[in-house]
Amino acid sequence: MIEDKPMPNAASVAGNPPATAETTPQAMAETGRPVLYRPNVAAILIDTEGRMFVAERAHIRGSWQFPQGGVDPGESLEEALFREVEEEIGVPPKLIQIRERKGGYRYEFPKGRLKYGVYGGQEQVYYLCKFLGTDSDINLDTKHREFGRHRWITPEKFDLEWVPRFKRDVYRKVFQDFFQIDK
């Protein structure tokens, strides 16, 4: 399921991308200003049985997703990926092998909501990664607990109803791009 494609290591990738702005009528409808998209990374971890890791939000029952998070200033995309996975699910970088990367996935937050007072959405880069550990290497009881529980499922079993509406188009594209599955 996962192709062995060499990926650059974090040191070989230039610094994180700047926030991008969108000035389409839809993007400007809520505020009349361009929407700034925060750079973001997401990890699709695949185990040795070809199942992927999904986790349920700690405070939103029934909301399942991949580990993901923002890219800090001066941080490469891969550095952000490894940091976010370790912060959210306790898995260190040595237990993850990047196999594939695809970007340009965008979503806007609902109802004109802004993150950090400026970002109206996120622009994501997704990474398909081989998980080299075992379930005992996963620790959801982190400093800022984001997830209440996790499970391993085949990509076909993922239900778009688990994702907030404003993220569903991104998840549809991700499943098509990485697994050739129409959701």
N, C-alpha and C positions, 0 to 999 in steps of 0.2 A: 504494500500500500504506500509506503514512504519511499521515495526515490532517493538514492544516495547522490546528492548533488553537492559539490564543495561550496561552502559559503565563506565569505570573508569573516575573519574574526573581528571582535569589537575594535581592536586597535587600528584595523585597516579601513574602517568606515569613517567618513567625515563626520563632523559634529552633527548634532540633531538638527532636523529641518526647522526653519522658522514657522511660526503660525502662519496659516494661509487664510486669505480672505476671499469670500464669495460675494459677488454683487448681483446675482440673478434676482429677478423680481420676487421669487419665492423666498430666497434667503433674506431679502430686505423687508419682507411684508410686515413682520412684527415690530421692528424698531425703526425702519427707514435708514438704517446703517448697514454696512457690509457685515456679514457674520464672520468672526474669526474662528478658525478651527484649530484646536489644540492638538499638537502632535501626540500620538498615542500608539502603543504597541499591544498586541494580543498574542497569546501562546495557545496553539492547539497541540497538546501533548498526546502522543500516541504510545501505547504500551506494546509489549512484545506480542500480544495477541491481536493487535490491530484495532484496539478500542481506544476511544479518546476520552480525555478527562473533562468533566464538567462539574461545576460547583454551584450550589444553591446560595444565593445571597443571604447573609445572616439575618437581615431584618425584613426580607421580602420573600415570604414563603412561596414556593412555586416558581421563582425566578432563577433560572439556571443560565450559566454563561461560562466562558473561558476566562482564565486569568488575564487581566489587562490593566493598563494604566498609562499615565502621562509620561512624556519624555522631559526630564529636567534640563534646564539650561546647561549647555556644555557637555551633555551626555550623548553618546552615540545611541542609535536605535537598539543595537544588540546589548549595550550596557543597560539600557532601560528595561529591555526584555528580561535579562537575568535578574536585575534588581526586583522588578515587579513580581516575578514568579517566586523568588525567595521571600519577599515581604508578604505576599498573599497566601502562599501555600507551603512555605518553609522548605522548598526544594532548592538546593544549591546548584550553581551553574555546572558543576562537574557531572551532574546527573541528567543533563539536557544536551542533546546534539541537534543543532539546527539543520534541517534538511531542505527547506524551501521557504521563500519569502515573497509575499505579494502585497502591494500597497495601493493607496489611492481610495480606500474605502472611507466614505464620509457619512456622518449622520448629524442632524441638528437636534438640540435638546428641545423638548416640547414647550409650548406656550412662552416662547421668548426667554426661557430660563438661561441664566449666564453662570458659568463656572468661573470662580475667582473674579467675578465682576466683569470679565471681558470675553470669555470664550462662549460662543453660541452653539458650538458643536465640537466634534472630534474628527480628525483625519487619522485613520488607523493603518498600520502596517501589521499584517498577520504573518506569524511564523509557524510553520509546521515543524514540530520537533519530536524526535525520538526520546522517550522517557527511559532512562537507563536504571532507574531505581525500582523499589518495591513500594507497596502501599504504606509500609511502615516509615518510609521517607517523607511522607506527606504529613504536614502539621498545619491544621487550620487554626489552631489556637495561637495566633500571632499577636503582636503588639496592638495593631489596629484591625481587629478581626473583621474580615469582609464576608467570609463564607461560614455557613453553619454545617454543611455536610457536602460530600462529593460522591461521585460514582464514575465508573468507566462504562461507556456504551459505544456501540458501533455508530458511525456517522448517520446511518439510515434511521436510527432510533431517535435522533434528536428531533424535538417538536418545537416548531417556531412559536407556538403559544407560550413557551417558557420565557420568551424574550419580550421586553417592552416593545410596543408597536413601533416606536421611533427608531429602533435598532433592527427591525426585521428585514428590511431591504439589504442591509449590510450582511446579515447572516445568510440570506438567500444567495447573494453573490459569492460569499466565502465558501459555502457548501458546493456551489457550482464550480468555482475556480479550483478548489483543492481536491474535491471528491467526485466531481462530475455528477452531482446529485441535485435534482430540481426539488426545491422545498416550496 
